[in-house]
């Protein structure tokens, strides 16, 4: 992928990789997930509020925690390592759904983090549809953000 250094860019310039060996995944175990079509980011921010006498009724705030989820939709692609790994977690729970995830932005910034995979659909739909793969990647702890070079 070409690194974007200015201007607008298409969403497909984002790259996602999943660790196919769970939390023990090394660099060589990080695989792209074939046929992903859409994604959306949801940030969960914990904000503490208080109103001291000295602010004359105006609220003070401090963000005290964060978390995030990435919802991804695409097509089920049997034989692709990343796609197969995600789909295999449909009926799994506990440590079996824990792994590593990497998100490379179009500018080259990378966010790496431990995560939980929550698969909601791995092949259902109308008889004339292409089988979908829908899942959520939920952060588990603080991510490592590596700015673009």
Backbone bond lengths (Angstrom), bond angles and torsions (degrees), N, CA, C in turn:
res aa  C-N    CA-C-N  psi(-1)  N-CA   C-N-CA  omega(-1)  CA-C   N-CA-C  phi
1 X - - - 1.439 - - 1.524 109.07 -
2 X 1.305 116.35 135.39 1.456 121.10 176.51 1.524 109.34 -73.76
3 X 1.329 116.66 139.96 1.447 120.77 178.37 1.529 109.53 -82.43
4 X 1.334 115.61 128.37 1.458 121.74 179.48 1.521 108.30 -85.92
5 X 1.336 117.02 123.53 1.467 120.43 -179.41 1.518 112.64 -109.76
6 X 1.336 118.07 -11.56 1.460 121.62 174.50 1.520 109.32 -164.31
7 X 1.304 116.26 159.63 1.451 121.62 176.30 1.510 114.18 81.45
8 X 1.307 114.16 -175.45 1.462 121.20 -179.71 1.525 110.25 -83.09
9 X 1.315 116.85 166.97 1.455 121.01 -178.79 1.527 109.54 -153.71
10 X 1.331 118.13 157.47 1.461 120.89 177.37 1.529 110.81 -77.45
11 X 1.293 116.19 149.19 1.462 122.42 -178.41 1.529 111.59 -58.83
12 X 1.339 117.82 -29.48 1.469 119.26 -178.05 1.526 112.72 -65.45
13 X 1.328 119.04 -6.20 1.458 121.27 175.97 1.531 112.94 -76.05
14 X 1.335 118.18 -5.09 1.459 121.44 172.57 1.529 108.25 -81.04
15 X 1.327 116.87 141.11 1.463 121.36 -179.48 1.531 108.52 -124.46
16 X 1.327 116.21 130.12 1.465 122.34 177.26 1.520 109.59 -113.70
17 X 1.343 115.62 138.42 1.465 121.20 174.70 1.514 108.73 -132.32
18 X 1.339 115.09 142.60 1.464 121.48 179.49 1.509 109.93 -120.40
19 X 1.330 116.03 142.28 1.458 121.36 177.52 1.515 110.26 -78.11
20 X 1.329 117.66 116.99 1.466 121.61 -175.76 1.528 113.57 -86.07
21 X 1.329 116.93 3.49 1.474 121.34 176.44 1.521 110.56 -119.76
22 X 1.338 116.20 28.69 1.459 120.32 179.51 1.514 111.47 66.03
23 X 1.336 116.35 -150.16 1.471 120.90 -178.45 1.525 112.21 -65.63
24 X 1.322 117.92 -17.31 1.466 121.61 178.98 1.527 112.06 -84.47
25 X 1.325 117.98 2.48 1.467 121.68 -176.88 1.523 111.87 -58.68
26 X 1.327 114.94 132.68 1.463 122.47 174.35 1.530 107.24 -102.59
27 X 1.326 117.00 177.75 1.467 121.85 -177.09 1.532 112.21 -52.55
28 X 1.334 117.06 -41.37 1.468 120.41 -177.96 1.540 112.57 -71.55
29 X 1.333 117.36 -14.16 1.464 121.76 178.83 1.527 112.55 -90.75
30 X 1.323 117.77 -6.13 1.467 122.36 -179.41 1.527 108.62 -81.77
31 X 1.325 116.04 115.80 1.470 121.64 -175.04 1.524 110.54 -122.59
32 X 1.334 115.49 144.04 1.456 119.26 172.86 1.524 108.28 -69.87
33 X 1.325 115.67 161.78 1.462 121.89 -179.45 1.524 106.98 -111.48
34 X 1.322 116.54 110.20 1.468 121.30 -175.50 1.520 112.08 -63.65
35 X 1.321 114.79 147.24 1.458 124.52 169.97 1.521 115.39 64.78
36 X 1.328 117.28 29.82 1.464 120.31 170.65 1.521 107.71 -75.51
37 X 1.335 116.83 137.11 1.457 121.40 -176.29 1.525 113.65 -113.27
38 X 1.315 117.36 -43.95 1.459 120.58 -177.48 1.523 110.34 -134.90
39 X 1.328 114.81 153.40 1.458 119.01 172.19 1.518 109.06 -149.16
40 X 1.326 114.92 155.49 1.456 120.06 174.44 1.520 108.41 -142.91
41 X 1.305 114.70 145.98 1.465 122.87 -178.61 1.515 109.12 -104.07
42 X 1.321 116.52 136.95 1.455 122.43 175.07 1.524 108.02 -127.10
43 X 1.322 116.62 116.99 1.467 121.46 178.04 1.520 109.39 -94.16
44 X 1.322 116.20 133.00 1.459 122.46 175.26 1.526 106.73 -107.52
45 X 1.328 116.55 114.71 1.459 121.10 -177.58 1.520 110.04 -116.39
46 X 1.325 116.68 126.07 1.458 121.46 174.60 1.525 107.32 -90.11
47 X 1.329 116.05 121.24 1.460 120.76 179.70 1.518 108.65 -122.77
48 X 1.302 115.91 122.80 1.463 123.48 176.32 1.520 107.77 -91.18
49 X 1.327 117.50 135.95 1.463 122.08 179.04 1.520 110.20 -122.82
50 X 1.326 115.89 145.53 1.456 121.35 174.46 1.527 108.92 -152.60
51 X 1.326 115.13 156.47 1.456 120.18 -178.00 1.529 109.07 -129.11
52 X 1.336 116.94 93.25 1.457 119.48 178.52 1.540 111.06 -76.02
53 X 1.299 116.55 158.22 1.467 121.97 179.37 1.526 112.02 -57.64
54 X 1.314 116.44 -34.98 1.471 120.39 -174.10 1.518 114.25 -71.28
55 X 1.345 118.51 -12.55 1.468 119.95 -179.61 1.521 112.39 -95.55
56 X 1.328 116.52 6.31 1.467 123.16 175.76 1.530 112.29 52.20
57 X 1.308 116.40 44.77 1.459 121.87 175.98 1.524 115.00 92.71
58 X 1.322 116.71 -8.68 1.477 119.92 178.69 1.520 109.83 -82.30
59 X 1.335 115.25 135.03 1.472 122.04 -176.68 1.523 110.66 -76.92
60 X 1.320 115.40 139.75 1.469 122.41 168.97 1.523 106.73 -101.78
61 X 1.338 116.20 153.16 1.462 120.34 -178.84 1.522 110.65 -142.64
62 X 1.341 114.89 150.85 1.463 121.36 172.66 1.524 108.30 -144.10
63 X 1.327 115.73 131.03 1.456 119.55 175.40 1.517 107.64 -80.03
64 X 1.329 116.26 120.85 1.458 121.33 -173.47 1.525 114.23 -112.96
65 X 1.319 117.13 -2.23 1.457 118.81 -179.81 1.516 110.93 -166.66
66 X 1.335 115.60 160.32 1.466 121.91 -179.88 1.519 110.45 -147.36
67 X 1.283 114.44 156.83 1.465 123.85 171.88 1.511 106.67 -162.81
68 X 1.311 117.19 166.00 1.455 118.81 178.10 1.519 110.98 -155.29
69 X 1.324 114.11 159.60 1.457 122.11 176.99 1.521 108.20 -134.75
70 X 1.329 115.63 145.32 1.459 121.46 174.29 1.527 106.45 -119.06
71 X 1.329 116.21 117.34 1.466 121.45 176.53 1.524 107.88 -92.84
72 X 1.326 116.41 126.69 1.463 121.89 -175.89 1.527 109.51 -125.61
73 X 1.333 115.48 135.44 1.467 121.31 176.25 1.520 108.49 -126.76
74 X 1.306 115.11 142.87 1.459 120.20 177.54 1.507 109.99 -166.88
75 X 1.301 115.12 -151.85 1.462 121.66 -179.19 1.518 109.77 -114.43
76 X 1.313 116.28 146.34 1.460 122.45 176.20 1.518 107.62 -73.17
77 X 1.331 116.48 121.64 1.462 122.14 -177.93 1.530 108.03 -123.29
78 X 1.324 116.36 94.60 1.462 122.15 -178.72 1.529 109.12 -67.89
79 X 1.332 115.63 129.36 1.460 121.11 179.66 1.513 113.60 105.90
80 X 1.329 117.90 -15.65 1.461 121.08 174.32 1.518 108.00 -86.22
81 X 1.344 117.37 127.44 1.473 120.88 -174.09 1.523 113.41 -56.85
82 X 1.322 116.89 -46.49 1.464 119.77 -178.51 1.515 111.99 -67.75
83 X 1.315 116.86 -45.48 1.454 122.51 -179.91 1.534 110.39 -63.79
84 X 1.323 117.33 -44.53 1.469 121.20 178.29 1.529 111.25 -61.67
85 X 1.341 116.83 -41.61 1.465 120.30 -179.16 1.527 110.43 -61.43
86 X 1.327 116.85 -48.75 1.466 120.04 -179.94 1.524 109.96 -60.43
87 X 1.325 118.07 -50.11 1.466 121.85 -178.04 1.525 112.13 -59.56
88 X 1.330 116.82 -31.65 1.471 120.67 -178.62 1.522 112.77 -67.29
89 X 1.315 118.19 -12.43 1.463 122.24 -177.40 1.524 113.57 -92.90
90 X 1.341 117.25 4.04 1.459 121.66 -176.77 1.530 112.71 -52.21
91 X 1.317 119.14 -44.36 1.462 122.14 -177.09 1.528 113.10 -107.70
92 X 1.330 117.64 13.39 1.460 121.70 -178.70 1.523 111.39 -90.94
93 X 1.340 114.84 159.23 1.468 121.65 177.45 1.524 108.80 -142.97
94 X 1.321 116.03 178.18 1.460 121.99 174.01 1.513 112.94 59.41
95 X 1.326 116.16 -140.97 1.460 121.58 -177.17 1.529 112.69 -65.40
96 X 1.328 117.62 -18.31 1.464 121.00 -179.58 1.527 112.39 -67.25
97 X 1.339 118.81 -17.48 1.469 121.23 179.15 1.530 111.96 -106.15
98 X 1.315 117.21 10.52 1.463 122.13 177.13 1.527 109.53 -92.14
99 X 1.318 117.16 134.60 1.458 121.05 177.95 1.521 109.89 -158.89
100 X 1.316 115.72 -164.37 1.466 123.05 177.48 1.520 108.87 -115.90
101 X 1.332 115.38 153.34 1.458 121.04 -178.61 1.517 109.08 -142.72
102 X 1.330 116.48 145.59 1.467 121.98 175.90 1.520 108.85 -130.10
103 X 1.327 114.98 137.49 1.452 121.73 176.11 1.520 107.37 -124.68
104 X 1.335 116.51 115.32 1.457 120.82 177.11 1.521 108.57 -102.21
105 X 1.337 115.40 119.48 1.450 121.63 179.06 1.528 109.78 -76.88
106 X 1.309 116.08 164.19 1.465 121.32 -178.26 1.522 112.63 -60.49
107 X 1.349 117.75 -27.61 1.471 120.07 -179.54 1.523 112.86 -85.14
108 X 1.344 117.33 -1.07 1.458 121.41 179.35 1.519 114.43 99.81
109 X 1.332 117.95 -9.24 1.467 120.91 174.71 1.525 108.63 -62.90
110 X 1.338 116.90 138.08 1.458 121.34 179.28 1.524 110.08 -122.20
111 X 1.323 116.22 135.25 1.458 123.16 174.17 1.526 106.74 -115.15
112 X 1.332 116.51 118.56 1.468 122.70 179.98 1.520 108.19 -116.05
113 X 1.334 116.69 138.04 1.462 118.15 -177.07 1.520 112.01 -161.18
114 X 1.332 115.07 156.35 1.456 121.68 169.32 1.520 106.83 -75.54
115 X 1.333 115.98 147.99 1.458 118.13 -176.44 1.520 112.34 -150.57
116 X 1.312 112.75 170.03 1.452 123.95 170.99 1.522 105.87 -113.14
117 X 1.325 118.54 134.35 1.464 122.19 176.52 1.528 107.68 -101.35
118 X 1.326 115.91 125.87 1.455 121.64 177.82 1.530 107.89 -119.00
119 X 1.339 116.30 99.96 1.463 121.79 -177.71 1.529 108.73 -86.77
120 X 1.338 116.07 128.05 1.462 120.13 -179.27 1.527 112.99 -109.49
121 X 1.336 117.92 -18.31 1.466 120.15 179.01 1.523 108.75 -157.04
122 X 1.304 115.38 127.84 1.472 120.17 178.37 1.520 109.70 -135.74
123 X 1.339 116.06 56.88 1.450 117.87 172.28 1.507 117.50 129.32
124 X 1.342 119.60 4.57 1.459 119.16 -177.28 1.523 111.56 -96.68
125 X 1.322 116.68 157.86 1.456 121.50 177.45 1.518 110.95 154.45
126 X 1.333 115.71 -168.37 1.468 121.20 177.39 1.525 110.37 -63.44
127 X 1.313 115.93 153.65 1.466 120.63 -178.42 1.520 112.30 -62.88
128 X 1.325 117.95 -22.99 1.466 120.64 -179.37 1.525 113.08 -99.00
129 X 1.328 117.36 4.04 1.466 121.26 177.74 1.519 111.06 -84.65
130 X 1.322 115.98 158.51 1.460 121.10 166.42 1.526 105.52 -81.47
131 X 1.318 118.30 134.90 1.463 122.67 -175.40 1.522 110.83 -57.78
132 X 1.343 117.75 129.41 1.454 121.12 -178.75 1.529 113.01 -87.20
133 X 1.329 114.79 163.82 1.457 123.22 167.11 1.523 105.56 -133.36
134 X 1.329 116.68 116.82 1.457 122.42 -178.06 1.518 108.67 -128.24
135 X 1.334 116.11 130.44 1.454 119.77 -177.85 1.523 111.05 -157.02
136 X 1.324 113.82 165.04 1.452 121.05 177.67 1.524 108.14 -123.35
137 X 1.312 115.65 135.26 1.456 122.68 175.77 1.523 105.75 -105.90
138 X 1.335 116.65 117.14 1.466 121.43 -174.44 1.522 109.62 -112.13
139 X 1.327 115.85 124.47 1.465 119.93 -178.28 1.521 110.51 -59.77
140 X 1.328 115.79 146.03 1.467 122.67 178.24 1.526 106.76 -133.40
141 X 1.315 116.24 85.19 1.457 121.30 -176.72 1.522 111.46 102.85
142 X 1.308 115.42 -177.24 1.451 122.06 -175.63 1.540 110.94 -77.54
143 X 1.340 117.23 131.32 1.458 120.24 178.29 1.532 111.22 -78.53
144 X 1.316 115.03 162.97 1.464 121.97 171.51 1.517 106.92 -103.19
145 X 1.326 116.72 118.08 1.459 122.21 179.68 1.522 108.57 -104.28
146 X 1.325 116.12 117.87 1.464 122.13 179.28 1.528 107.84 -108.98
147 X 1.348 116.86 109.61 1.465 119.13 -178.58 1.536 111.25 -63.07
148 X 1.321 114.51 155.67 1.478 120.78 177.27 1.525 109.62 -58.02
149 X 1.325 115.83 146.40 1.470 120.92 -179.08 1.507 110.71 -69.40
